[in-house]
Amino acid sequence: AQRVTQPEKLLSVFKGAPVELKCNYSYSGSPELFWYVQYSRQRLQLLLRHISRESIKGFTADLNKGETSFHLKKPFAQEEDSAMYYCALSPGGKLTFGTGTRLQVTL
Amino acid sequence: GAGVSQTPSNKVTEKGKYVELRCDPISGHTALYWYRQSLGQGPEFLIYFQGTGAADDSGLPNDRFFAVRPEGSVSTLKIQRTERGDSAVYLCASSRGTGLTGELFFGEGSRLTVL
């Protein structure tokens, strides 16, 4: 069975500091991995997906199959990055989400 | 038009009652998903439709839960004999097609409280 683990419920960083939100997955096949974000009073929305290898709002995530990880990184945190972040795995047809990490960026 | 629409936004009911939650997906999206999110948890998959048929209903917790999408657009999640443990936010999402290289667009959710 597939599983997504986000070990931190809350990550608090200062503005301008680097951010790393951890995500590990368990899946025997070739996964598709995503990061979704929910800003305050907004809907859950896609941030980025590993197949696109893109940088969105300064965030990047690299799939490491050896470590079964898909950590989300940003070199310099901004206040507007404060939100709930969910890592998600798709073996096809549906998404399995982690429990989420709340990122709090303070001045 | 706008994004995925869910009604009601809030529903309070008594234990044992029947509840229906409605989802209106983005026009043209063939895939529709239902998730449940309890406090402090990530969204938990319930069921997804491709067109009118349920492609995967493996997440429905028991036979009190049922969902339909008769015309391939609007979907209704039905919960019979509600229990306090059913209290959660029920999220609906839609996407353009099969597989998940595409993006899921979520609604704002229906918050269900069972007293």
Interface residues (C-beta under 8 A of the other chain):
Chain A: V4 Q6 K9 E32 F34 Y36 R43 L44 Q45 L46 R49 I51 Y86 A88 S90 G92 G93 K94 L95 T96 F97 G98 T99 G100
Chain B: G3 V4 Y33 Y35 G40 Q41 G42 P43 E44 F45 Y48 A55 D56 G59 L91 A93 T98 G99 L100 T101 E103 L104 F105 F106 G107 E108
